[in-house]
Amino acid sequence: MNTLLTEKISRINYKAFIWHGLFLSFASNFMDVHTIIPTILIKAGGNAILLGILTAIMMGGSGLMQIVFAGFLSNKTHKKNPLLFGINLRVIALFLLAFLLFKSSYIANETFIIFIFILITIFSFSGSFANVSYVDIMGKSIIDTKRKEFFSIKQAISSIGIFISAILVRALLQKFSYPNNYGILLLGAAILLFTASLGFWRIKEISVEVNKKRSFRDFFRLIPHEISHNSNLKNYLFIINFLGLGFSFIPFMIIFAKTNFELSYNLIGNILLFKIIGMLITGLILYKRSAKFEYKKLLYFSFVLGTTLPILSLIFADNHIMYQLLFVLTGILITTFNISRNGILVEISNNENRVTYTGISGAGSILPTIFPLIAGILISVCGYPVTFIMISLIIAFSFIFIRKLKCR
């Protein structure tokens, strides 16, 4: 293992992370958590409450598990093997779910839904396990002057890959019938995700000695201290909680579409394609302006999108064309929020505390974890308008903490 980050090692790692990002971008549409996975649940007979539970697991529960994994991984000097283990576990979960889709005609809907929950839980939690290692390795593997460029070019390349795969996914959804079309998608996702992981075998991990190993109890005791003594971390946690609801909201746009339009494969394909167009355009613009854009300004832009999307969904609920076009805005939101969230986390942490901060940021996403559960119930009791307006108002609170955030 290496103890000093040189230009040469940084370039090797840079290329390895780009390789992973490229093939992950191809895979992402095949296993998209905003459209493909929710649609599989809906096709199997799932309702708003079940979708809320699944969304909570995918977008919140996995984050909560990061604090447990961070407590375990913070004592490890090298995190390359845990990273590969987490990714390969995700691959296995996707293979199994694809197999079950091919055989779903022989499985009762209730049983199939249970399998969906089990395998998506494994998929999501193993992803959070891998993410703790990913953030730590990435933070110490690329020279800091190249990080903003890295985030931008990774997003730009990923956007191109995502756009190409979106066209392919749309074609596969239309060419094959359910459940074979979704089985093919998840099988493709597993193969592409495994290919993406091959890039990590080339990483030359920088060895940072763990000077003081902590027990789980000591690690959890450290969390309140870190939050209380770092105002940036505190504000960051509030931001990812309130603004993070924008991510949790997107799957509910799918089930809302089902109540207003026929949830055809053509509609799902269009929604996915429009979302990717938004991601592609935003990724390319930010890549061209990588030396000039500021993370904080991206957060303000994400704030505007997050607060307006639920309202726009209600306004265009009866307009088939305009409702689909709203997913361009979801793609822009995903890109701007992801770049700013990841960039700020790396900036407010260092090699010694990055694993801890990653765990805190995951576990600190409490609101995006529990609100999909509440939203599913609220939709059943109060309807979509009340729920969507409430989501918009909660996201609006993030403005206060974006203003307080201090970053370079």
C-alpha positions, 0 to 999 in steps of 0.5 A: 500500500502507498502512504504518499499521494503522488501525481502519478498515483492520483492519475491512476486512481482518477481513471479507475474512478472514472471507469467505475462511474462510466459503467455505473452510469450504464447500469443506473437506468437498468436499476433506477430507484426512482422509476424501474424499482418502484414500477416493479413493485407497482406491477406486482400489486404494491400500493402507496403505503408499500411504495413508501416503505420501499422508498424509505429503505432505498433512500433512507434506511441505507443511509441510516445503516451507514453509521453502523458501517462507519463505526466498523470501517473507521478502525480499518486502515484499508477499505478497498476489500470492504468496497468490493465486498459491498458492490459484489453483494449488490450484484448478487441481489440484482441477479436473484431479483432478475431470476425471480422476475423471470419466474414470477408467473409461478410466484404469488404476488404477495410472496413476490413482493416479500422477495422484492423487499428482502432483495432491495434491502440487501441491495440498498444496505450493501450499497451504503456499506460500499459507499462509506469505503468509496467516499473515504478512498476517493477523498484520499486518492485524488489530489484536492486540486483535481477534485472539483474537476473530477466530480464534474467530468465524472458527472458529464461522462456519467450523464452521457452513459445514462442517456445512452442506457436510457434509450436502450432501457426504453427500447427493452421495455417496449420490445419485451412484455412484463415480467421479462422486460424488467428481468432483462433490465436487472440482469443487465444491471448486475452485469454492468455493475460487476464490470464497473467494480473492475475499475476498483481493482486498479486503485492504489489505496493511500494508507492512512494509519488509524492512530486511535481505534474506537469501539462502537460505543466510543464511535457513537459517543463521538458523533454528538461531539463532532456535530456540536463542534462543527457548524458546517457539519450541523448545517450540512445535516439539516440541508440533506434532511430537508432538501433530501426530501426532493429525492424521496418525492420523485417515486411518488410522481410515478404513482401519482402518474398512475392515478392520472394516466395509464402507466404504460411502458411507453410512459415509463420509458419517456419519464426515464428518458426525460429525467436523463436528458435533464441530468445530461444537460446539467452534467455537461454545463457543470463540466464546462464550468467546473473551475467557476461553479460554487457548491453553495450556489448549486444548493440554492438551485436545488432548493428552487427545484425541490420546492417547486416540483411537488407544486408543478406536479399538481398543476400539470396533473391533467396534462400528459405531455407537461407532466412527463416534461417535469422529469427533466427537472428531476434530472437537473435536481438529481445532478445539482444536489448530488454534485454539491452534496458529495463535494461539500462532504469531502471539503468539510472533512479530512482523511482522519474523520471522513469515514465518520462524517460519511457515516454521520451524513448517512445516519443523519438523513432521518427525514428522507428515511421516515417521511416516505412512510408518512407520505404513503399514509398521508396520500391514502388518508388526505390525498395527493394535493395535501401531501405534495404541498406539505413536502414542498413546505418542508423542503423550503426549510433548507434555505435557512441552513444553505445560507449558514453553510460555509464552504470554499 
